[in-house]
């Protein structure tokens, strides 16, 4: 059986690896370079302890408060486009407690597999940078820390089994001496891991090449067409790839590719920023989440990455200096006496965000052989290996596992396709 995966980010590549591992002849088509999209500047967390969907109760009110501030962690730029207005309305509906809890329950179950699935990926011979140092949630205000503990307890009630330890200011400083005295304490989540995302995408690409996969980067897809019982992926350069199965893992562009087939996939690109400081000796021993600033600080081998902020309604990937400076300020405020001395790389990318904050993974009803793997928002790296592990048998055997039921594209008024 042959399969085409559209999208060479971390999710698409992990899906391709899982398919090739099971014997499929795989072609991967990527409009840019491998892992250059949302994967490239990601914080790299593999985080079963952060399964909460973005549309949480209170998010809309907070977004309205932050709208006048172009440097705020969550910035909404209203767009006079019907699809954006409808998406925003659906996002607001998803902030209702019952909808939010259902989304969290689904994500807790999926995220529970994240660490074992990455371990399995490494054991299968894919080489990447991988760290086992847990995650610290830190705050300047005790009330903010208490709220985060409540969120984590909610996740535990839904099945998250990670170990949590409360640290006061002194214990936090003993663990991470570089942190500012302004931080009142931390929650240490010991079950979290982190990777350097660029090494994951590079490692999977190297494995796929060795396995004989057909890898086509810098190749945009113009359309997908059904021809008899097979699919044709038509590229912008005129080339056509025919296959039994197609996986659309094109991030924020996935909805555009599916729309001509009558498939509705509401998706907005949520623009995120990061700054990677090349440091021979990063000031942190493990990753930190700055709760007030909504900013991740992740140490890699020879680098420190500050990643975060979310901008809805952005039209392009130009770097807004105000938002880059906000990332810089938050990182420097959290790290006492730290001055970045090495070179730095500034980055922006579009995270694929569904209105309910839950990814779309699995077959498209009524269109045999067509599958989707996108909409992972800030959990793309966390769930990449798991998405591939669950999707491959669904594609090749035609029997989606029960774990994928909450992530079906059918929830977006696509049930009629099956009629």
SULHUSUL-V903616 format. One record per backbone hydrogen bond with DSSP energy under -0.5 kcal/mol. CO is the residue of the C=O (numbers start at 1). NH is the residue of the N-H. Records with the same first field share a line. If there is no record, write none. Layout:
CO = NH, NH
This chain:
1 = 25
2 = 244, 245
3 = 27
4 = 6, 247
5 = 7, 29
6 = 249
8 = 35
9 = 13
10 = 14
11 = 15
12 = 16
13 = 17
14 = 18
15 = 19
16 = 20
17 = 21
18 = 22
19 = 22, 24
20 = 23
24 = 26
25 = 3
26 = 214
27 = 5
28 = 216
29 = 7
30 = 219
32 = 218
33 = 36
37 = 40, 41
39 = 42
44 = 195
45 = 47
46 = 48, 193
47 = 50
54 = 56
56 = 59
58 = 62
59 = 63
60 = 64
61 = 65
62 = 66
63 = 67
66 = 69
68 = 70
69 = 72
73 = 310
75 = 77, 312
76 = 78
79 = 81
81 = 85
82 = 86
83 = 87
84 = 88
85 = 89
86 = 90
87 = 91
88 = 92
89 = 93
90 = 94
91 = 95
92 = 95
93 = 96
96 = 100
97 = 101
98 = 102
99 = 103
100 = 104
101 = 105
102 = 106
103 = 107
104 = 108
105 = 109
106 = 110
107 = 111
108 = 112
110 = 113
111 = 114
113 = 117
114 = 118
115 = 119
116 = 120
117 = 121
118 = 122
119 = 123
120 = 124
121 = 126
122 = 125
125 = 127
129 = 196
131 = 133, 194
134 = 287
135 = 137, 189
136 = 138, 289
137 = 187
138 = 291
139 = 184, 185
141 = 144, 145
142 = 146
143 = 147
144 = 148
145 = 149
146 = 150
147 = 151
148 = 152
149 = 153
150 = 154
151 = 155
152 = 156
153 = 157
154 = 158
155 = 160
156 = 159
163 = 190
165 = 188
167 = 186
168 = 172
169 = 173
170 = 174
171 = 175
172 = 176
176 = 179
178 = 336
180 = 183
184 = 169
185 = 139
186 = 167, 188
187 = 137, 189
188 = 165, 190
189 = 135, 192
192 = 134
193 = 46
194 = 131
195 = 197
196 = 199, 200
197 = 201
198 = 202
199 = 203
200 = 204
201 = 205
202 = 206
203 = 207
204 = 208
205 = 209
206 = 210
207 = 211
208 = 212, 213
209 = 212
213 = 215
214 = 28, 216
215 = 217
216 = 30
220 = 222, 236
223 = 234
225 = 227, 232
227 = 230
230 = 227
231 = 243
232 = 225, 234
233 = 235, 241
234 = 222, 223
235 = 238
239 = 235
241 = 233
243 = 231
245 = 4
246 = 248, 371
247 = 6, 249
248 = 373
250 = 253
251 = 254
253 = 257
254 = 258
255 = 259
256 = 260
258 = 261, 263
259 = 262
262 = 264
263 = 265
268 = 270, 353
269 = 271
270 = 351
271 = 311
272 = 349
273 = 308
274 = 347
275 = 277, 306
276 = 278, 345
277 = 279, 304
279 = 282
287 = 136
288 = 290, 297
289 = 138, 291
290 = 294, 295
294 = 309
295 = 290
296 = 307
297 = 288
298 = 305
300 = 302, 303
302 = 279
303 = 300
304 = 277
305 = 298, 307
306 = 275
307 = 296
308 = 273
310 = 75
311 = 271
312 = 77
318 = 320
319 = 321
320 = 323, 324
321 = 325
322 = 326
323 = 327
324 = 328
325 = 329
326 = 330
327 = 331
328 = 332
329 = 333
330 = 334
331 = 335
334 = 180, 336
335 = 338
337 = 339
343 = 278
345 = 276
347 = 274
349 = 272, 351
351 = 270, 353
352 = 354, 377
353 = 268
354 = 357
359 = 361
360 = 374
362 = 372
363 = 365, 409
364 = 367
367 = 370
369 = 246, 371
370 = 364
371 = 248
372 = 362
374 = 360
375 = 354
376 = 379
377 = 380
379 = 383
380 = 384
381 = 384, 385
383 = 387
384 = 388
385 = 389
386 = 390
387 = 391
388 = 392
389 = 393
390 = 394
391 = 395
392 = 396
393 = 397, 398, 399
394 = 398
401 = 404
402 = 405
404 = 407
405 = 408
407 = 361
408 = 411
409 = 412
410 = 414, 415
414 = 417
415 = 418
416 = 419
